[in-house]
Amino acid sequence: MNLAMIPARMGSQRLSQKNLRELGGIPLITRAIRRCVAARVFDEIWVNSEHPAFRDIARQEGVGFHPRPPALADNTATSEQFVYEFLKGHPCQRVFQVHSIAPLLTVAQVADFVKAMTDAEYDVLLSCTLEQIECAIEGRPINFSFDRKTNSQELTPVQRVSWSITGWRASTYVAAFDAGRTATFAGHVGFYAVDRLAGHVIKTEDDLRIAEALLPLLP
């Protein structure tokens, strides 16, 4: 069984009530729900939130609502914790976290991502964008050398995790968490490249304005 889980915390420090903000006249949370429904690859679709406003939206859209404990809805709670809590209440083979704040991810990309994880039997599949440009960490080159100049098209792309959509094998995740290990990256990890539109995540007002400008570019 494949489940879609759409996290939707009401509180947000950088963009107030971001999951309820509209893009093209449609709230981000509603866009995510409809995208999951249209993909036709999930046995169940759940909105995971502590706030009743999202329960009402979930019901209006005909999907499930998982009431997240308030203790897992503040700024200190991690995705490790709320994904685990969700899985303990919803036994399944795989869970796919579909972020409402990645509204330019398409229906086709959701379906293709689920198929990629299923076909390859990953424990974890991370969406990413490929950055084929010189990249460094704390001044140290990652995919290039200071010893010579390489044309950018010859560089090995850096995989930047976008979290637009993520898949986990439920049994591997729960076992790792119970053992005190990092569940998010437990087991066989794969990377799935998405385009820059799908990798655009809304966390600030500027991000939302950029998404509005990019929206007409969707197929």
N, C-alpha and C positions, 0 to 999 in steps of 0.2 A: 504494500500500500504506500502510495506517495502522497504526502500532505504538503500543502502550501501554508506557510505561516507568515503573516504580514505584521511585523512589529509596529506599534503605533502608540508611543508614549506621549501624553499630553504636554508634559513639561519640556521646555527646550531653552537653553541659555542664549544661543546665538540668533535663532529665528523663532519668535513666539508662536506656539501652536502650529508648527510647520506642517504637520500631517493634515491639517484642515485648510491650509492655504490653497488657493486655487491656481491652476495652470490651464489656460484656455477655457476658463469658466467652470472647471471641474476640480473638486478637491483632490489633493494628491492621494489620499487614502482611497478614495473612490476609484481613481484611475488604476491603482494597484490591484484592487479587487477585480475590476472588470477585465484587466489584463490576464489575471490568473484564470478567471472563468472562461475567457475566450480561447485560451491556450489548449483547453480540453485534455490536459495531461495529469490532472490531480484528482485523486479520489475524494479528497475533502479540502476545503479552503477555510482557514481560520484567521481572524484578526486577533492579535494578542495585545491587550491593553488593560491598563488599570482604570480607565475612565469610561463611564457609561455613555458618553457621546459616541464613542466608537462602536459600542454595542448596538446602538440604534442604527448606525450606518450599515453595520454588518447585516442586521436583520432586513433592512431595506433592500440590500443587494442580494439577499438570499444565501449568505454564507454564515459560517459559525463564528461565535465569539468566545474567546478564552479569557476569563477574568484574571489578569495578572495580579499577584499579591502586591499591595502597596509598597512593601519593603523592596520589591524588585523594580520599582518605577522611579526611583530617585536618580540623582546624577552619579551616585557611587556604585549602583548596580551595574553588573557587566552582562554582556550578551551570553557569556558562558553560563551564567546563573539562570537567566530567563528562558534560554533555549532548553536547558536541562529540566527546568520546572515544567515547561510545556510538554516535553517528551514523556515525562513521568505520568502525565495525564492523558496522553494520546499515543498509545502504542502504534508503531508503524514501521515500515521497512526503511523509508527515507523521509526526511523533512527538508523542504526547500524554503529558505528565508528569502522572501521577495520584498525588497525595500520600496516603500512608497516614495522615498526621497530620491529614487532613480527613475523618474517618470518617462524618460526617453528610451528606456528599455522596451522593445517591441514584443508583441504577442508571439511572433515567430521566434524571436531570440529566447524567450522563456521556454517554448516547446523544444527548441534545439538543445538548450542547456540541459533540460531534464533527460532527453534522449542520450546526450553525450555522457552523462553520469551513469545512466543505466547500462549503456552498452559497454563502458569501460570498467564498470564495477569499482568505482572509486569509493573510498570512505569519506573523502572530503573533495568537493570541487569548488574552486574559487574563481569568480569572474575577475577579469583583469583587462587593462588596456596595455598595449605594447608601446613602449616609449623608445623609439629608435633614434636616440640622440645621446650625446655624452652625458652620463649621469655619475654622480659621486655621492659619498657619504662622509661627512665631516672632513671634506677636502681630499678624500681618497677616491681615486677613480674606480668605478665598478666595471664598466664595459668598454673602457678605452685606456690608453696609456699616455702618460706625459712624455714618453720617449719618442713618440711619432704621431703625426696627424693622420687620422683615418677618415675617409669619406663616410658621412653619416649612414649611407645606404649599406655600408659594409659592416656596421656595428651590430653586435648581438642585442636585440631588443630587451629592455628591462621590463619585467612583468609587474605592473603596478596594480595591486589588488584594489578593486573598486567597491566591492561588497554590494553591487547592484542586485545580484542574486547569488545565493550560496546554497550548496547542497551538502547534507550530512547523512551517512548511514546511522540510523538511530542507535543500533546496538553498540557500535563502536564508540559513539559519542558518550552514551550513558556509562559504559564500562570504564572509559577513560576518566570521566568526571568522578565516578565512585572511587576510583583508585587514586584520586588526588592529582591526576595529570591534566595537562591542557587538552580539553576535549575538542576545541575548535580546529586543531591541526592534528588530530590523532589518526593514525593509520595511513593508508595510501592516499596522498594528496595530489590532486591534479589542478591545472590552471586552464581556464577557458577564456580565450580572448574575445572581447566584445569591442565594438567600435567606440569612438570618443563620445558619441551621443549617448549610447547606453551606459557609458562609464561616468557620465556627468551626474554628480550627487549634490542635492540641495541641502546646504547647511546654513547658508546666510542669505540675506536679501539680495546680494549681488548674484549669488548662484541661481536664485529664482528668476531674476531678470534675464540672465543668460539663457535659462531654459525656455523662457517665453520667446526669446529671439530664435532659438534653435527649433522650436516646436514645428514650424512649417516645413522643416527639412525632413521630417519623418516620412518614411514610405507609406 
